[in-house]
Amino acid sequence: MMNGHSSTILHAMSDYNEWKVNVDEKWFDLAFKEHHDMLHDDEQPCCRFKFSINNTRISENIKCPECSRILEKYIGLLCCHEAD
């Protein structure tokens, strides 16, 4: 099982012809993970989590699924508008 952004997960899957030569030696999961990690290093997507402002039980030690560093806690407001 893997956790990642669609920009790198889907890219890695679409590149299957590039890394499939490693599947016999490393098995599918490791060959896929190595290719995905290479793409992730190149693209470095951001990572965001949203929590309800009423949630008082947010852990102090949530790790980033991308780099495993401890995330800082922020409360943010966001307003997005689609172009007409």
C-alpha angles and dihedrals in degrees: 000000000000136000119207149122120289089237091065101027094052091041091053091050092049089051091058093122089060098053103027089094087072095053096086092051102035102022122240099283097053094040090051093046093050092051092045092049090052090052091046091053089052098044102030097196119202122249125218135177127191123210130184112256087230093058106105095169099074110143119242092219107055110149125216108250089218104050105006094235117139110265121235116234117244134163112213140179121217133193118184126185125193117226113252 
